[in-house]
Amino acid sequence: MKWIEVIQLRSAEINRNLLESKLNRLIGDADRGSNKQVIMAYSRVLIDTDFSIHLCHDSNEAKHDGSRLGVRIVNALKEFGLVNHSVWVEIHGRR
């Protein structure tokens, strides 16, 4: 089963370099952790304070409250602003 976690951050206008450094560290840790998940991070066009992190999973079941990694990322980003965390299950995809 394929499912994703979407973690959105609307950061306060604080040290962007510190935030990007933390995001890069979290992504690096995730890349070393598992070959069954993919992590991607995006910044919003024209709004420098908005970020979206996507954790893509391929496992037997989706965790309705997110993975351990997703929860860890959410907790790490709370100091930077408002965080929204949601879980999505693939219903149809290209093969």
Secondary structure as the mmCIF struct_conf table of DSSP 4:
data_model
#
loop_
_struct_conf.conf_type_id
_struct_conf.id
_struct_conf.beg_label_comp_id
_struct_conf.beg_label_asym_id
_struct_conf.beg_label_seq_id
_struct_conf.end_label_comp_id
_struct_conf.end_label_asym_id
_struct_conf.end_label_seq_id
STRN STRN1 LYS A 2 SER A 11
BEND BEND1 GLU A 13 ILE A 14
HELX_RH_AL_P HELX_RH_AL_P1 ARG A 16 GLY A 33
BEND BEND2 ASN A 35 LYS A 36
STRN STRN2 GLN A 37 SER A 43
TURN_TY1_P TURN_TY1_P1 VAL A 45 LEU A 46
TURN_TY1_P TURN_TY1_P2 ASP A 48 THR A 49
STRN STRN3 ASP A 50 ASP A 58
BEND BEND3 SER A 59 GLU A 61
TURN_TY1_P TURN_TY1_P3 HIS A 64 ASP A 65
HELX_RH_AL_P HELX_RH_AL_P2 ARG A 68 LEU A 77
HELX_RH_3T_P HELX_RH_3T_P1 LYS A 78 PHE A 80
STRN STRN4 GLY A 81 VAL A 89
BEND BEND4 ILE A 91 ILE A 91
#
